């Protein structure tokens, strides 16, 4: 597994790097096809001492992207908390796979989409300083998938919406989480 550990506004020492590697090793028992991991440790100057350190982890395992972010007063607490969140998401993902098929399908997970071979997503993000305009642009590959798989991706990323190419309609669709806990799907009408 290729691992990148980056610090923002503070130095990442060897003890932190070793702790990250140890935690990533434990996650491989839940999803053994993890090919790439990006870990960003940041120190923010906030009034609240409880949200001083932010740890953000993104994992790529074939076509599956799992992301987690946590804040804490201590960088080690934030690191432990984010890996607890990732472990919970991976366990839930694995249980859904078992329930749906009754067996494990690592060949599908590993073959859907290889991790980015050229540049990581951070290099693809453009930040612009225009007032009252788009502040950040994220570019990501869109692959065809059924709505059920898009729900899994939404849950793994921990976001409120997910843009995907619906394999049934062959159109770009937006899946979002509703306030009542359900999901909504926005599909464009043909012009």
Secondary structure, 3 states (H helix, E strand, C coil): CEEEEEEECCCCCHHHHHHHHHHHHHHCCCCCCCCEEEEEEEECCCCCHHHCEEEEEEEEECCEEEEEEEEECCHHHHHHHHHHHHHHHHHHHHHHHHHHHCCCCHHHHHHCCCCCCCCCHHHHCEECCCCCCCCEECCCCCCEECHHHHHHHHHHHCCCEEEEEECCCCEEEEEEECCCCCEEEEECCCC
